[in-house]
Amino acid sequence: VTLFFMIIGGFYIPPANLHVGVRWTTWISFAQYGFSSFLVNEFSGRFIPCSEDEAPVRFGVSEECPLPGDEVLAGMGLSGISSSYWFNTGMLVILQLFFRGAAYALLRKLK
């Protein structure tokens, strides 16, 4: 189950590239919300500096230097409500409470 959530969470396959029949499962994937929060925290409103000594940083079709972090988020498919740090963090809390409550209810029923 965890591997499935990791795959649909955007680590390996961007959600935009998932089959339409499976794309809805990204809304119940805890990995998707954690990964999105991480990306928003790291790249939102920041610029990735260029280095004179190393190869230039390129993401997608952008050749800007310094590279805007918001362009990285757009390239990863984060837009709209998915690009909100607090929405993603709130969804992690909600999913945690739901899964813990469901586990508790199942354990009480089995007793």
LINRA-V221344 format. One record per pair of residues at least 24 apart in sequence whose C-alpha atoms are under 6 Angstrom apart, sorted by the first residue. I is the first residue (numbers start at 1). J is the second residue. Records with the same first field share a line. If there is no record, write none. Layout:
BEGIN
I: J  J
END
This chain:
BEGIN
5: 29
6: 31
33: 88
37: 85  88
43: 69
44: 69  70
END
